[in-house]
Amino acid sequence: MTPPQKAKQWLTGQDGLDKLRMDEADCPTPSEDEVLVEVHSVSLNYRDTEVAMGLYNHHQSVKHPPALVPCSDMCGVVVAVGSTSNSTSDPFKNPAFCLQEGDRVVSTFAPTHLSGQVKGSDLVAALGGPAPGVLTQYRVFPTYGVVKVPDYLSDDEAACLPIAAVTAWMSLNCMRPKGEIIGKGETVVCQGTGGVSISAAQIATAAGADAIVTSSSDEKLQRASKLGAKHTINYRNNPSWETAVLSATNDDGADIIIEVGGAQTLRKSFDCVRFGGFISCIGYLSGKQDDAADRTNTNLLCLKRNVTLKGILNGPRSELERMLKFYEEKQIRPVVDRVWKFEEADQAFKYLFSGGHFGKVVVRVKE
């Protein structure tokens, strides 16, 4: 197909959800080892709302431009391919990354993060801040910055994978011997019912592990049970949910805790993780600053139960590819809570920020 001369896109000045605006720009052309992708679906992450509000500032070395196309997670179709280099030694020009028109692909969050530990230089290229994001009709990507997706997934479902699912996958598997993944006999606590937590519950359940899901909504907990969660806890009705986790695990505690709450939940996570267990620090939905009163030093909290506390910042391309094979083998379908039209993207941001969703919120760029 012949791409249009102009493409619509959304922009943020990082000055509030009310100030997101739609704009038009020249449709880009792919250069060497690049592809032009027609974007079909974009999924939103909590990070995107923080960027739009100017609050995503804990990576001090990363500076955002004044006007930015938001969002990092998309599924689309390759519509044009640039020339191909002949390099065989450059890891970013691997022949395995070659694509052709018609390939359906998803973006990677930090394109230069191919494998191993993420680096500060990778974050400079992160989509949706500081690099231009994907909430646009057309975008050029380096061939190493997109990955082909299985046919069984819809565009809306596939768009949910790059941040939420990969972060969940890394939270469950990043500290294991190479090639091993979570399995039977292990228990995972998934705090809340947002994209990462629901992805973690789906992955754990598919792998044979037990998932415990917490929420303040009985309706959401019922939905989590239908997805395979073995136990559910309403933390509004049961504020001491850490005690409920211990009860559900015969006082052993959970092997892994998907810690998305932050200030108001981390202490409870320490109290219900098993000895030698793992707390994956994902977010800070309950705040970035904890109460100074009755604060126990993190060193002591780790020592009490011999705990590993690790921040999880997505994962490399290699793990996205490994996860996609697992998803296809188990036929896992990401949970799409609600789909918004491209013209309604600003409303989708507000809906996500309200916290009423279960799973992922998607903007359908092409109907």
C-alpha positions as CSV (number, residue, x, y, z in Angstrom):
1,M,0.0,0.0,0.0
2,T,1.0,3.6,-0.5
3,P,1.1,5.5,2.9
4,P,-0.6,8.9,3.0
5,Q,1.4,12.1,3.1
6,K,0.0,13.1,6.5
7,A,-0.7,11.2,9.7
8,K,-2.8,12.1,12.7
9,Q,-1.2,11.8,16.1
10,W,-1.8,12.7,19.8
11,L,0.6,15.0,21.6
12,T,1.2,15.9,25.3
13,G,3.1,18.8,26.7
14,Q,3.4,16.9,30.0
15,D,1.0,19.4,31.5
16,G,-2.1,17.4,32.3
17,L,-4.6,14.9,31.0
18,D,-6.9,17.7,30.0
19,K,-4.3,19.1,27.7
20,L,-3.7,16.1,25.4
21,R,-4.3,17.2,21.9
22,M,-4.5,15.7,18.4
23,D,-2.2,17.0,15.7
24,E,-1.1,16.1,12.2
25,A,2.4,15.5,10.9
26,D,4.2,14.3,7.8
27,C,4.0,10.6,7.4
28,P,7.6,9.3,7.9
29,T,9.7,7.3,5.5
30,P,11.8,4.3,6.6
31,S,15.6,4.5,6.2
32,E,18.1,1.7,6.2
33,D,17.1,-1.1,8.6
34,E,13.9,0.6,9.4
35,V,10.2,-0.2,8.8
36,L,7.1,2.0,8.5
37,V,4.3,0.5,10.6
38,E,0.6,1.4,10.3
39,V,-0.5,1.4,13.9
40,H,-3.8,-0.5,14.5
41,S,-4.1,-0.6,18.3
42,V,-2.3,1.0,21.3
43,S,-2.6,0.0,24.9
44,L,-2.2,2.4,27.8
45,N,-0.1,2.0,30.8
46,Y,-0.1,4.0,34.1
47,R,3.3,5.3,33.0
48,D,1.6,7.1,30.1
49,T,-0.7,9.0,32.4
50,E,2.3,10.1,34.6
51,V,4.2,11.3,31.5
52,A,1.1,13.3,30.4
53,M,0.9,14.9,33.8
54,G,4.6,15.6,34.0
55,L,5.1,13.3,37.0
56,Y,7.3,10.6,35.4
57,N,10.5,12.1,36.7
58,H,12.3,9.4,38.8
59,H,14.8,8.7,36.0
60,Q,16.7,11.9,36.6
61,S,19.0,11.5,33.6
62,V,16.1,11.2,31.2
63,K,14.7,14.5,29.9
64,H,11.5,14.6,27.9
65,P,10.9,17.0,24.9
66,P,8.3,19.8,25.3
67,A,5.8,18.1,22.9
68,L,5.7,14.4,22.9
69,V,3.7,11.6,21.2
70,P,2.7,9.5,24.2
71,C,2.4,5.7,24.7
72,S,4.8,2.8,24.1
73,D,2.7,-0.3,23.4
74,M,1.2,-0.9,19.9
75,C,0.3,-3.5,17.4
76,G,0.4,-2.7,13.8
77,V,1.3,-3.9,10.3
78,V,4.5,-3.2,8.4
79,V,3.6,-1.2,5.2
80,A,7.1,-0.2,4.0
81,V,10.6,-1.5,4.4
82,G,13.8,0.5,4.1
83,S,17.0,-0.8,2.6
84,T,18.9,-3.6,4.4
85,S,22.5,-3.3,5.5
86,N,25.0,-6.1,5.0
87,S,26.5,-5.9,8.5
88,T,26.8,-9.2,10.4
89,S,28.8,-8.0,13.4
90,D,26.4,-5.2,14.6
91,P,23.9,-6.7,17.1
92,F,21.3,-4.1,16.0
93,K,21.5,-5.4,12.4
94,N,20.9,-9.1,13.0
95,P,19.4,-10.8,9.9
96,A,16.8,-12.3,12.3
97,F,15.3,-8.9,12.6
98,C,14.4,-8.7,8.9
99,L,10.8,-7.9,8.2
100,Q,8.6,-7.6,5.1
101,E,5.4,-5.8,4.2
102,G,2.4,-7.4,5.8
103,D,4.2,-8.6,8.9
104,R,2.1,-7.9,12.1
105,V,4.3,-6.6,14.9
106,V,4.4,-5.1,18.4
107,S,6.8,-2.5,19.6
108,T,9.4,-3.0,22.3
109,F,9.5,-0.5,25.1
110,A,13.2,0.4,25.0
111,P,14.3,-0.6,21.5
112,T,18.0,-0.8,22.2
113,H,17.5,-3.2,25.1
114,L,18.0,-6.4,23.2
115,S,19.1,-8.7,26.1
116,G,20.5,-8.7,29.6
117,Q,20.3,-5.9,32.1
118,V,18.7,-2.6,31.0
119,K,21.1,0.4,30.9
120,G,20.6,4.1,31.2
121,S,21.3,4.6,27.5
122,D,18.4,2.3,26.8
123,L,16.0,4.5,28.7
124,V,17.0,7.5,26.6
125,A,15.4,5.6,23.6
126,A,12.2,4.5,25.5
127,L,9.0,5.0,23.6
128,G,6.5,7.5,24.8
129,G,9.1,9.4,26.8
130,P,11.7,10.6,26.0
131,A,11.5,9.1,22.5
132,P,8.3,9.8,20.5
133,G,5.6,7.2,21.3
134,V,3.1,5.2,19.3
135,L,-0.2,7.0,19.7
136,T,-0.1,7.9,16.0
137,Q,-1.4,6.4,12.7
138,Y,2.1,5.7,11.3
139,R,5.5,5.4,12.9
140,V,8.9,4.3,11.7
141,F,10.8,1.8,13.9
142,P,14.2,0.2,13.7
143,T,13.9,-3.4,12.7
144,Y,15.2,-4.4,16.1
145,G,12.5,-2.4,17.8
146,V,9.5,-4.5,16.7
147,V,8.7,-8.2,17.1
148,K,6.3,-10.3,15.0
149,V,3.3,-11.6,17.0
150,P,1.3,-14.9,16.8
151,D,-1.7,-15.0,14.5
152,Y,-4.1,-16.1,17.3
153,L,-3.9,-12.8,19.0
154,S,-6.1,-9.9,17.9
155,D,-4.5,-6.5,17.4
156,D,-6.1,-5.2,20.6
157,E,-4.8,-8.2,22.5
158,A,-1.3,-8.0,21.1
159,A,-0.9,-4.3,21.9
160,C,-1.3,-5.2,25.6
161,L,2.0,-7.2,25.7
162,P,5.1,-5.0,25.5
163,I,5.0,-3.4,29.0
164,A,2.4,-5.1,31.1
165,A,2.9,-8.7,30.1
166,V,6.7,-8.4,29.8
167,T,7.0,-6.7,33.2
168,A,4.9,-9.5,34.7
169,W,7.0,-12.2,32.9
170,M,10.2,-10.6,34.3
171,S,8.7,-10.3,37.8
172,L,8.0,-14.0,37.8
173,N,11.1,-15.4,36.0
174,C,14.0,-12.9,36.0
175,M,15.9,-14.4,39.0
176,R,15.7,-18.0,37.9
177,P,18.4,-20.2,36.2
178,K,18.5,-19.6,32.5
179,G,15.5,-21.2,30.7
180,E,13.5,-21.9,33.8
181,I,10.1,-20.3,34.6
182,I,7.6,-20.3,37.4
183,G,5.7,-23.5,38.0
184,K,3.7,-25.9,40.1
185,G,4.0,-25.6,43.8
186,E,4.7,-21.8,43.8
187,T,2.3,-19.0,44.9
188,V,2.2,-15.5,43.5
189,V,0.4,-12.5,45.1
190,C,-0.9,-10.1,42.4
191,Q,-1.8,-6.8,44.0
192,G,-4.8,-5.3,42.2
193,T,-6.3,-6.0,38.9
194,G,-4.4,-3.7,36.5
195,G,-2.5,-4.8,33.5
196,V,0.7,-6.1,35.1
197,S,-1.1,-7.9,38.0
198,I,-3.7,-9.6,35.7
199,S,-0.9,-10.6,33.3
200,A,1.1,-12.1,36.1
201,A,-2.0,-14.0,37.3
202,Q,-2.5,-15.4,33.8
203,I,1.1,-16.4,33.3
204,A,1.4,-18.0,36.7
205,T,-1.9,-19.9,36.3
206,A,-0.9,-21.1,32.8
207,A,2.4,-22.3,34.2
208,G,0.7,-24.3,37.0
209,A,1.4,-22.0,39.9
210,D,-1.2,-20.6,42.3
211,A,-2.3,-17.0,42.0
212,I,-3.7,-14.9,44.8
213,V,-5.3,-11.7,43.6
214,T,-6.2,-8.7,45.8
215,S,-8.7,-6.0,45.0
216,S,-11.2,-3.7,46.7
217,S,-14.0,-4.9,44.3
218,D,-15.8,-8.2,44.7
219,E,-16.8,-8.0,41.1
220,K,-13.2,-7.8,40.0
221,L,-12.3,-10.6,42.3
222,Q,-15.0,-12.8,40.7
223,R,-13.5,-12.0,37.3
224,A,-10.0,-12.9,38.6
225,S,-11.4,-16.3,39.9
226,K,-12.8,-17.0,36.4
227,L,-9.3,-16.4,35.0
228,G,-7.9,-19.1,37.3
229,A,-6.9,-17.2,40.5
230,K,-6.9,-19.8,43.3
231,H,-7.5,-17.3,46.1
232,T,-8.9,-13.7,46.1
233,I,-8.8,-11.1,48.9
234,N,-10.8,-8.0,49.2
235,Y,-8.4,-5.6,50.9
236,R,-11.1,-3.1,51.7
237,N,-13.1,-5.6,53.7
238,N,-9.9,-7.2,55.0
239,P,-7.2,-4.5,55.5
240,S,-4.9,-7.1,57.0
241,W,-4.6,-8.9,53.7
242,E,-1.1,-10.0,54.5
243,T,-2.6,-12.2,57.2
244,A,-5.0,-13.7,54.7
245,V,-2.1,-14.5,52.4
246,L,-0.3,-16.3,55.2
247,S,-3.5,-18.3,55.9
248,A,-4.0,-19.2,52.3
249,T,-0.4,-20.5,52.2
250,N,-0.4,-22.4,55.5
251,D,1.7,-19.6,57.0
252,D,4.5,-20.2,54.6
253,G,3.9,-17.0,52.7
254,A,4.0,-16.3,48.9
255,D,7.0,-17.2,46.8
256,I,6.6,-14.0,44.7
257,I,4.7,-10.8,45.3
258,I,3.8,-8.4,42.5
259,E,4.3,-5.2,44.4
260,V,2.4,-2.4,42.6
261,G,1.1,-0.4,45.6
262,G,4.3,1.1,47.0
263,A,4.1,3.3,50.1
264,Q,1.0,1.7,51.7
265,T,1.6,-1.9,50.7
266,L,5.3,-2.7,50.8
267,R,5.4,-3.4,54.5
268,K,2.5,-5.8,54.2
269,S,4.3,-7.6,51.3
270,F,7.4,-8.1,53.5
271,D,5.1,-9.6,56.1
272,C,3.6,-12.3,53.9
273,V,6.4,-13.2,51.5
274,R,7.9,-16.6,52.3
275,F,11.4,-17.0,53.7
276,G,13.8,-16.6,50.8
277,G,11.0,-15.2,48.7
278,F,10.9,-12.5,46.1
279,I,9.2,-9.1,46.0
280,S,9.0,-7.6,42.5
281,C,8.7,-3.8,42.8
282,I,6.5,-2.6,39.9
283,G,4.8,0.6,40.9
284,Y,3.6,3.0,43.5
285,L,-0.1,3.4,43.1
286,S,-0.6,4.1,46.8
287,G,2.1,6.8,46.8
288,K,5.8,7.4,46.3
289,Q,6.4,8.7,49.9
290,D,5.7,6.5,52.9
291,D,4.6,7.6,56.3
292,A,7.6,8.6,58.4
293,A,5.9,7.3,61.6
294,D,6.8,3.8,62.7
295,R,9.1,3.3,59.7
296,T,11.2,0.1,59.7
297,N,14.4,0.2,57.8
298,T,14.2,-1.8,54.5
299,N,17.4,-3.6,55.4
300,L,15.7,-5.1,58.5
301,L,12.6,-6.0,56.5
302,C,14.7,-7.9,54.0
303,L,16.6,-9.6,56.7
304,K,13.6,-10.8,58.7
305,R,12.6,-13.3,56.1
306,N,15.7,-13.4,53.9
307,V,13.9,-11.6,51.1
308,T,15.0,-10.5,47.7
309,L,13.6,-7.0,46.8
310,K,14.0,-6.1,43.1
311,G,12.8,-3.2,41.0
312,I,11.4,-4.4,37.7
313,L,11.7,-2.1,34.7
314,N,10.2,-4.1,31.8
315,G,12.6,-6.5,30.0
316,P,14.7,-7.0,26.9
317,R,13.6,-8.0,23.4
318,S,14.9,-11.5,24.0
319,E,12.4,-12.0,26.9
320,L,9.5,-10.6,24.9
321,E,10.2,-13.2,22.2
322,R,10.5,-16.0,24.8
323,M,7.3,-14.9,26.4
324,L,5.4,-14.8,23.1
325,K,6.3,-18.5,22.6
326,F,4.9,-19.3,26.0
327,Y,1.7,-17.3,25.3
328,E,1.2,-19.1,22.0
329,E,1.9,-22.5,23.6
330,K,-0.7,-21.8,26.4
331,Q,-3.0,-19.7,24.1
332,I,-3.1,-16.9,26.7
333,R,-5.2,-14.0,25.7
334,P,-4.6,-10.6,27.4
335,V,-7.6,-9.2,29.1
336,V,-8.9,-6.1,27.3
337,D,-11.1,-4.1,29.7
338,R,-12.3,-1.4,27.3
339,V,-11.5,-0.2,23.8
340,W,-11.7,3.5,22.8
341,K,-11.7,5.1,19.4
342,F,-8.6,7.0,18.3
343,E,-10.4,10.3,18.6
344,E,-11.3,9.4,22.2
345,A,-7.7,8.7,23.4
346,D,-7.8,11.6,25.9
347,Q,-10.9,10.0,27.5
348,A,-9.1,6.7,27.6
349,F,-6.3,8.3,29.6
350,K,-8.7,9.6,32.1
351,Y,-10.5,6.3,32.4
352,L,-7.2,4.5,33.0
353,F,-6.2,7.0,35.6
354,S,-9.5,6.6,37.5
355,G,-8.5,3.0,38.3
356,G,-11.8,1.4,37.3
357,H,-10.4,-0.9,34.8
358,F,-9.7,-4.7,34.9
359,G,-6.7,-5.7,32.8
360,K,-5.8,-3.3,29.9
361,V,-7.3,-0.2,28.3
362,V,-6.9,0.0,24.5
363,V,-7.1,2.8,21.9
364,R,-8.0,1.4,18.5
365,V,-6.2,3.6,16.0
366,K,-7.5,1.9,12.9
367,E,-11.1,0.5,13.0
